[in-house]
Every structure is written in structure tokens, then in C-alpha cells.
Amino acid sequence: MSNPFIFPPLTDWEPTRHTLHLYSRVVGTVPRTHAPFHPQWWHISLKVTPDGLTTDAMPLPTEGGETGGEFWLTMNLRRHVITVETNESVWREFDMRAGLSATEMGDQVLSALAELGLEGEYARAKFESDEPLTYDPAAAERFRDTLFQVDRIFKEHRATLDRNPGPVQLWPHGFDLAFEWFGSKEVEHEENGKVERLPSQLNLGFYPGDAGNAAYFYSNPWPFESDVLLAQPLPPGAFWFTDGWQGSVLPYAELTGDPAGEARLREYARSVYAIVRPTLMKATD
């Protein structure tokens, strides 16, 4: 059996985190335009690999009635480049250490796509910023190692759950890694004047922090049955959170350097699921 992962500190890395967040929005803009639409917006997410983050494969333009193959984008946190790849080769790559603003990086990436014959309306407002950016390779590598291990732990926990949970994915907008489990209870939800009945759900996520917040894990149910849940104890270090959003939190710092950190994260995920699941299921299930 391999040794458990020891969570490293994620401190003093905010400039690099901010750069990676903005660059992930550049990359995430591409599947927003070119990937097949998913009603839960899974098509715009990034997936974790041993080297960093990648989009799903997307179709290239057809030529002469024949399929043009596929392409995808990768944020390689080992080589510190964003790559545009096809079935045949690495088409273009862009150095994340070069200090390019998000607007400049976006211009270069979208220009490379145009060379492949790809056209579309890109949501540039998702990433455009002219501020100079900083990138520390060592900080990016610590994040890569942490993200890979968290992704592994999440996937192993996900495999123990029923009802076909969603994939583990990183959302470029918030820069958090998460997946969702869906209960059998349906809840009315109104948005923009439209009322829908949606399945109840519980997520498990990892937020790597920002300029004002330290990194943390979260597992939040919807709907949040406060009368039931707030009375339930959570594992050591975790707590219920109701200031602005409702759910549970396990601060990343609670696990940093702890040989039992991996086991504690697993226990947190199991405990919240066991506590919350009955509130998200129909009485007959």
C-alpha cells in the first residue's frame, strides 16, 4: 500500500493562483463555444490529469465531407505551458511564465484556433484583463500535486456512492474542483421567472483559496434542511457554515502536514454524505 498523501501548505501563492484562475477562464472559453452542449454545463469544465488540467476533446471542422478529427487544450503545470493539441500533434503552446495578461493569452490561444479553421463567438468577457500576471513554477507544481491527489480521493469517494453522481471537474469560473450527487427528492426552483423542478443534490469540492480566503474543502446540500443538519456533529476540524451560503466546510489548513490528512478528508466526505443523504431522498426511498 502506498503512503498517504501529505497535504502541502498552499500559502504565499496567491499571485500564481490568480494567474492560473484567469488562464483557466481563457481555456474554458473554448469548450463553451466548441464542445457539445450539456444542460448542466459540464461541457465547459476542465478535468485533472497528472500534468495539470485539460478540456474534453472537441471536433475539428470537417473537410470535404470527412471528419476533421479532434482537438483539446491543456494547462500543463509540469512544463508550465498551455497547449492546443490535435489528434496528430501539439499545434501550438504558450508559456505561462511569460507574464502575459489574460487578454494577451486569450488572443494567442484564439488565434491558434483560427489557424485550425475554428470560428465562433467567444465569451471574452469571462477572461479579459490587462493586468500583468505573475507565475511561480514551484507554486504551480505544489498545486498540481495537491489537485491530482484531491481529484483521486474525490473519485474514490464518488465510486462508493449510488445514483450515478456527476464527474469530478474543475470549474473555470470559480476555480474549484467538485462533483455532485443527486437525490431522489425534487425541489421547485425559480430563475429568471421560469419555475423548474430540479433534483436535490450534494456536492463535494475543493477551493484553493483567493486573496481574501484560505483554501478549504466543502460539501453542501441543496436544499439545506437547517433544522435537521445544524444539530448534527461533524468530524474534528469541520463545521457547518451559513454566512452567505449554506453547507459544511473543512479548512485545508486543518490537514496541512498531517499524516492522517488524507484519512480525515475521506471521513469528512463520508460523514457529510451519511448525515445529509436522508434529507435529500423521497420518504419512500
DAKA-V557316 format. One record per backbone hydrogen bond with DSSP energy under -0.5 kcal/mol. NH is the residue of the N-H (numbers start at 1). CO is the residue of the C=O. E is the energy in kcal/mol with one decimal. If there is no record, write none. Layout:
BEGIN
nh: (NH:NH)
co: (CO:CO)
e: (E:E)
END
This chain:
BEGIN
nh: (7:17:18:19:20:21:22:23:24:25:26:27:28:29:29:30:30:31:32:33:33:34:35:41:44:45:46:47:49:52:53:54:55:58:60:63:66:68:71:72:74:75:76:76:77:77:80:81:82:83:83:84:85:85:86:87:91:91:92:94:96:97:98:99:103:105:106:107:108:109:110:111:112:113:114:115:116:116:117:118:122:124:126:127:128:133:137:140:141:142:143:144:145:146:147:148:149:150:151:152:153:154:155:156:157:158:159:160:161:166:169:169:170:171:171:172:175:176:177:178:179:181:183:185:187:189:191:194:196:198:198:200:201:202:203:204:205:206:207:208:208:210:216:217:218:219:222:225:226:228:229:230:231:232:238:239:241:244:247:248:249:250:251:252:253:254:255:256:257:258:259:261:262:264:265:266:267:268:269:270:271:272:273:274:275:276:277:278:279:280:280:281:285)
co: (5:13:14:15:16:17:18:19:20:21:22:23:24:25:26:26:27:27:28:29:30:30:31:38:41:42:170:54:52:49:75:47:73:71:69:66:63:60:58:85:83:53:74:81:51:75:76:76:94:74:81:92:72:83:89:70:84:89:84:82:80:80:95:96:129:101:102:103:104:105:106:107:108:109:110:111:112:113:114:113:120:122:123:124:124:99:135:136:137:138:139:140:141:142:143:144:145:146:147:148:149:150:151:152:153:154:155:157:158:180:167:178:46:169:176:170:171:171:206:169:204:202:200:280:198:196:194:191:189:187:196:185:222:181:220:179:218:177:216:175:206:213:207:250:205:248:201:223:224:225:225:226:228:229:235:249:247:242:241:219:239:217:237:215:215:251:252:252:7:255:257:258:5:260:261:262:263:264:265:266:267:268:269:270:271:272:273:274:276:276:277:278:282)
e: (-0.7:-2.8:-2.9:-1.9:-2.7:-2.6:-2.4:-2.7:-2.3:-1.5:-1.6:-2.4:-2.9:-1.3:-0.6:-0.6:-1.2:-0.7:-1.1:-0.9:-1.1:-2.6:-1.8:-2.6:-1.4:-1.2:-2.7:-3.3:-2.4:-0.6:-1.9:-2.2:-2.5:-2.9:-2.7:-2.2:-1.9:-0.7:-2.6:-2.0:-2.0:-3.3:-0.8:-2.9:-2.7:-0.8:-1.3:-1.2:-2.7:-2.5:-0.5:-3.0:-2.8:-0.6:-3.1:-1.2:-2.2:-0.8:-1.6:-2.6:-2.4:-0.6:-1.1:-0.5:-2.0:-2.8:-2.7:-2.4:-2.0:-2.6:-2.7:-1.8:-1.9:-1.7:-2.0:-1.7:-0.8:-0.7:-1.8:-2.3:-0.8:-2.2:-2.0:-1.8:-2.6:-0.7:-0.7:-2.3:-2.2:-1.9:-2.1:-2.4:-2.5:-2.3:-3.3:-2.4:-1.8:-2.7:-2.6:-1.9:-2.5:-2.9:-2.4:-2.2:-2.3:-3.1:-1.9:-1.6:-1.7:-3.2:-0.5:-2.5:-3.2:-0.5:-2.5:-0.6:-2.9:-0.7:-2.2:-2.4:-1.5:-3.1:-2.0:-2.2:-3.1:-3.2:-2.5:-1.8:-3.0:-2.8:-0.6:-2.9:-2.6:-2.7:-1.7:-1.8:-3.3:-2.6:-3.1:-0.7:-0.5:-2.6:-2.5:-2.9:-2.3:-1.4:-2.8:-0.8:-1.7:-1.1:-3.0:-1.8:-0.6:-2.2:-2.1:-2.2:-3.5:-1.1:-2.5:-0.6:-2.7:-2.4:-0.6:-1.8:-0.6:-1.3:-1.9:-1.0:-2.4:-2.1:-0.6:-2.4:-0.5:-2.4:-2.2:-2.1:-2.3:-2.2:-2.3:-2.6:-2.9:-2.4:-1.9:-2.5:-2.4:-2.8:-2.6:-0.5:-1.7:-0.7:-1.7:-0.7:-1.7)
END
